[in-house]
Amino acid sequence: MSNFHAFVLALVQGFTEFLPISSSAHLILVPMLSDWPDQGLAFDVAVHFGTLMAVVAYFRTELAGMASSWFRSLGSRYPDEEAKLAWAVLLGTIPLGFFGLLFHDLVETGLRSPLVIATTTIGFGALLWYADVKGPQTRCEYRLNAGRVAAIAFAQALALIPGTSRSGITITVGLLVGLDRKAAARFSFLLSIPAILMAAGYETRNLLIAGEVVEWVPMLTGVVVSAASAYVCIHFFLKLLDRVGMLPFVIYRFVLGVVLFALFL
C-alpha cells in the first residue's frame, strides 16, 4: 500500500465515520472505483483507531463526567443525568455487538456489493430526510428513556449493512424519537466509542490470527490523518448542523446511490 493511498483512505474514513453517509461504504467504493488494491485488515484497524482517538478527544470533558457519575451510580439507587447517559451508551451498544457476531460472515461475504450499497444509501437517506422534517426535535440526550434508547440501539445494528451508516441511522432514529439535531448527533457520537472499540478489537483479533504483515508507515499515516480529519469533521458538523440540517447529506446519498446504480446495474 502506498502512502498516497493511505492518506486518501484515511481522509475518507475520517470525514465519513461521523457524517450520515456511511464510512464502510466509502472504504469499499473508493478502492473499487479507483482500481486500487484492497487496503487490508491492518489498515482498517489503524483508521478505526484514529477515529476513536478523535471522538474521545473531542468529548473528553463529557466522558470524564459520565465515567465519574457512572461509577458513583453503582452504589446508588438514584443515578444522576450523566450516569443515566453513560448507562444509555453502554446498554445501547449491546444489540450491535450481538448482531455483529451473529451476522458478521454474511455481511462480509454477501452484502458488500455496490448494488446493496446503492439501495441502502438511497433508502436510509430518504428515511433520514423524513426524520429531519417530521421529528419533533424537543429533547436533549439527557431525556432519553429506556424505550428510546432501545429504538436507537436496535437501529444501530442495521449499520452492519454497508451503505446504511452507523451515524446516519442512529441520528435518524434519534430524531424520530424526539431528540433535536445536535442531541441526536452527540448521542450518536458517544455511541460510536464502544462501537468502534468493538470493531477495532474484533479486527485486531482477526489480524493476529491471520498473521498479516504490517506496513508501519502507511498504518501511522492512517492513524494520524483519520484522527485529525475526524476531529475536524465532528467540530464543524456540530457547529453547522442547526444551520444546514440533514438535507445536504440526503442529497449526497441520493446522488451517490443513483451513480452506483448507473455504473453497476
C-alpha positions as CSV (number, residue, x, y, z in Angstrom):
1,M,0.0,0.0,0.0
2,S,1.4,3.4,-1.0
3,N,1.5,6.3,1.4
4,F,-0.7,8.3,-1.0
5,H,-3.4,5.5,-0.9
6,A,-3.1,5.5,2.9
7,F,-3.5,9.3,3.1
8,V,-6.6,9.3,0.8
9,L,-8.4,6.4,2.5
10,A,-7.6,7.8,6.0
11,L,-9.2,11.1,4.9
12,V,-12.2,9.2,3.6
13,Q,-12.6,7.3,6.9
14,G,-12.1,10.5,9.0
15,F,-14.6,12.6,7.1
16,T,-17.3,9.8,6.7
17,E,-17.2,8.0,10.0
18,F,-19.3,10.6,11.8
19,L,-21.3,12.0,8.9
20,P,-24.6,10.3,8.0
21,I,-23.2,8.9,4.7
22,S,-21.5,5.6,5.6
23,S,-17.8,5.2,6.1
24,S,-17.8,1.5,5.4
25,A,-19.5,2.1,2.0
26,H,-16.9,4.6,1.1
27,L,-13.9,2.4,2.1
28,I,-15.4,-0.3,-0.1
29,L,-16.2,2.0,-3.0
30,V,-13.0,4.2,-3.2
31,P,-10.6,1.3,-3.9
32,M,-13.2,-0.4,-6.1
33,L,-13.8,2.7,-8.3
34,S,-10.1,3.7,-8.3
35,D,-8.9,0.2,-9.1
36,W,-6.7,0.2,-6.1
37,P,-5.7,-2.9,-4.2
38,D,-7.6,-3.8,-1.1
39,Q,-6.2,-1.8,1.8
40,G,-6.1,-4.8,4.1
41,L,-7.3,-5.6,7.6
42,A,-4.3,-3.9,9.4
43,F,-5.2,-0.5,7.7
44,D,-8.8,-0.8,8.7
45,V,-7.7,-1.3,12.3
46,A,-5.5,1.8,12.1
47,V,-8.1,4.2,10.7
48,H,-10.7,2.9,13.2
49,F,-8.2,3.6,16.0
50,G,-7.7,7.1,14.6
51,T,-11.4,8.0,14.5
52,L,-11.7,6.5,18.0
53,M,-8.9,8.9,19.2
54,A,-10.8,11.8,17.6
55,V,-14.1,11.2,19.3
56,V,-12.6,10.5,22.7
57,A,-10.5,13.7,22.5
58,Y,-13.5,15.8,21.3
59,F,-15.8,14.6,24.1
60,R,-13.1,14.2,26.8
61,T,-14.8,16.5,29.3
62,E,-18.2,14.9,28.9
63,L,-16.7,11.4,29.0
64,A,-14.8,12.2,32.3
65,G,-18.0,13.4,33.9
66,M,-20.0,10.4,32.6
67,A,-17.4,8.0,33.9
68,S,-17.3,9.6,37.3
69,S,-21.1,9.6,37.6
70,W,-21.4,6.0,36.3
71,F,-19.0,4.7,39.0
72,R,-21.0,6.6,41.7
73,S,-24.2,5.2,40.3
74,L,-23.1,1.6,41.0
75,G,-23.8,2.2,44.7
76,S,-26.8,4.4,44.4
77,R,-30.5,3.9,43.6
78,Y,-30.8,7.4,42.1
79,P,-28.2,7.9,39.3
80,D,-27.8,11.5,38.0
81,E,-28.3,12.6,34.4
82,E,-24.7,11.9,33.4
83,A,-24.8,8.4,34.9
84,K,-28.1,7.7,33.0
85,L,-26.5,8.8,29.8
86,A,-23.5,6.6,30.4
87,W,-25.8,3.6,31.0
88,A,-27.7,4.5,27.8
89,V,-24.4,4.4,25.8
90,L,-23.3,1.1,27.3
91,L,-26.7,-0.6,27.0
92,G,-27.3,0.9,23.6
93,T,-24.3,-0.9,22.2
94,I,-25.4,-4.5,23.1
95,P,-27.6,-5.1,20.0
96,L,-24.8,-4.1,17.7
97,G,-22.4,-6.4,19.4
98,F,-24.8,-9.3,19.4
99,F,-25.9,-9.0,15.7
100,G,-22.4,-8.2,14.7
101,L,-21.1,-11.5,15.9
102,L,-24.2,-13.3,14.6
103,F,-24.2,-11.9,11.0
104,H,-20.5,-10.9,10.5
105,D,-19.8,-13.5,7.9
106,L,-23.0,-12.7,5.9
107,V,-22.1,-9.0,6.0
108,E,-18.5,-9.6,4.8
109,T,-19.4,-12.0,2.0
110,G,-22.9,-11.2,0.8
111,L,-23.6,-7.6,1.4
112,R,-20.6,-5.7,0.2
113,S,-21.8,-5.3,-3.4
114,P,-22.3,-1.8,-5.0
115,L,-26.0,-2.5,-5.6
116,V,-26.6,-3.3,-1.9
117,I,-24.8,0.0,-1.1
118,A,-26.8,1.9,-3.6
119,T,-30.1,0.6,-2.3
120,T,-29.3,1.3,1.4
121,T,-27.7,4.7,0.6
122,I,-30.9,5.9,-1.1
123,G,-33.4,4.1,1.2
124,F,-31.9,5.2,4.5
125,G,-31.2,8.6,3.0
126,A,-34.9,9.0,2.4
127,L,-35.6,7.9,6.0
128,L,-33.1,10.5,7.3
129,W,-34.9,13.2,5.3
130,Y,-38.3,12.2,6.7
131,A,-36.9,12.1,10.3
132,D,-35.3,15.6,9.9
133,V,-38.6,17.1,8.6
134,K,-41.1,15.2,10.8
135,G,-39.2,14.5,14.0
136,P,-40.5,16.7,16.9
137,Q,-36.9,17.6,18.0
138,T,-37.9,18.6,21.5
139,R,-35.5,16.6,23.7
140,C,-31.8,16.6,24.6
141,E,-29.8,13.4,25.0
142,Y,-30.3,13.6,28.8
143,R,-34.0,13.0,28.3
144,L,-33.8,9.5,26.8
145,N,-35.9,6.8,28.4
146,A,-35.4,3.1,28.1
147,G,-37.7,2.7,25.1
148,R,-36.0,5.5,23.1
149,V,-32.6,4.1,23.9
150,A,-33.7,0.6,22.8
151,A,-35.1,2.0,19.5
152,I,-31.8,3.7,18.7
153,A,-29.7,0.7,19.8
154,F,-31.6,-1.8,17.6
155,A,-31.4,0.7,14.7
156,Q,-27.7,0.9,15.1
157,A,-27.4,-2.8,14.4
158,L,-28.7,-2.1,10.9
159,A,-25.4,-0.2,10.3
160,L,-23.8,-3.6,9.8
161,I,-25.3,-3.4,6.3
162,P,-22.9,-1.4,4.1
163,G,-24.4,1.9,3.0
164,T,-26.7,2.3,6.0
165,S,-24.3,4.5,8.0
166,R,-24.0,3.9,11.7
167,S,-24.1,7.7,12.5
168,G,-26.9,8.1,9.9
169,I,-29.3,5.5,11.3
170,T,-28.7,6.5,14.9
171,I,-29.3,10.1,14.1
172,T,-32.4,9.2,12.1
173,V,-34.0,7.2,14.9
174,G,-32.8,9.8,17.5
175,L,-34.7,12.5,15.5
176,L,-37.8,10.2,15.2
177,V,-37.9,9.6,19.0
178,G,-37.8,13.3,19.7
179,L,-34.1,14.4,20.0
180,D,-33.1,17.6,18.5
181,R,-30.4,17.6,15.8
182,K,-27.4,18.3,18.0
183,A,-28.6,15.9,20.7
184,A,-29.1,13.1,18.1
185,A,-25.7,13.7,16.7
186,R,-24.0,13.9,20.1
187,F,-25.6,10.7,21.3
188,S,-24.7,9.0,18.0
189,F,-21.0,10.1,18.5
190,L,-21.0,8.8,22.1
191,L,-22.4,5.5,20.9
192,S,-19.6,5.3,18.4
193,I,-17.0,4.9,21.1
194,P,-17.9,1.4,22.2
195,A,-19.0,0.5,18.7
196,I,-15.5,1.4,17.2
197,L,-13.8,-0.3,20.2
198,M,-15.7,-3.5,19.4
199,A,-15.0,-3.3,15.7
200,A,-11.3,-2.5,16.2
201,G,-10.9,-5.2,18.8
202,Y,-12.6,-7.8,16.5
203,E,-10.4,-6.7,13.5
204,T,-7.3,-6.8,15.7
205,R,-8.1,-10.4,16.8
206,N,-8.5,-11.4,13.1
207,L,-5.3,-9.6,12.2
208,L,-3.4,-11.5,14.8
209,I,-4.9,-14.8,13.7
210,A,-4.1,-14.1,10.1
211,G,-0.5,-13.0,10.8
212,E,-0.9,-10.2,8.2
213,V,2.3,-8.3,7.5
214,V,2.0,-4.7,8.8
215,E,3.4,-1.8,6.8
216,W,4.1,0.6,9.6
217,V,4.4,3.9,7.6
218,P,1.0,3.7,5.9
219,M,-0.5,2.5,9.2
220,L,0.9,5.5,11.1
221,T,-0.4,7.8,8.2
222,G,-3.8,6.2,8.6
223,V,-4.0,6.8,12.3
224,V,-2.8,10.4,12.2
225,V,-4.8,11.5,9.2
226,S,-8.0,9.8,10.2
227,A,-7.8,11.2,13.7
228,A,-7.2,14.7,12.6
229,S,-9.8,14.7,9.8
230,A,-12.4,13.0,12.1
231,Y,-11.9,15.7,14.8
232,V,-12.3,18.5,12.3
233,C,-15.4,16.8,10.9
234,I,-17.1,16.4,14.4
235,H,-16.4,20.0,15.2
236,F,-17.8,21.5,12.1
237,F,-20.7,19.1,11.8
238,L,-22.0,20.1,15.2
239,K,-21.3,23.8,14.6
240,L,-23.2,23.8,11.3
241,L,-25.9,21.2,12.0
242,D,-28.7,23.6,13.0
243,R,-28.0,25.8,10.1
244,V,-27.8,23.3,7.3
245,G,-29.8,20.4,8.7
246,M,-29.7,16.9,7.1
247,L,-30.7,17.9,3.5
248,P,-27.1,18.2,2.1
249,F,-26.3,14.7,3.3
250,V,-29.6,13.4,1.9
251,I,-28.9,14.9,-1.5
252,Y,-25.4,13.4,-1.4
253,R,-26.8,10.0,-0.6
254,F,-29.4,10.2,-3.4
255,V,-26.7,11.3,-6.0
256,L,-24.3,8.6,-4.8
257,G,-26.9,5.9,-5.0
258,V,-28.1,6.9,-8.5
259,V,-24.5,6.9,-9.7
260,L,-23.8,3.5,-8.3
261,F,-27.0,2.1,-10.0
262,A,-25.9,3.7,-13.3
263,L,-22.4,2.1,-13.0
264,F,-23.3,-1.4,-11.8
265,L,-26.9,-2.2,-12.7
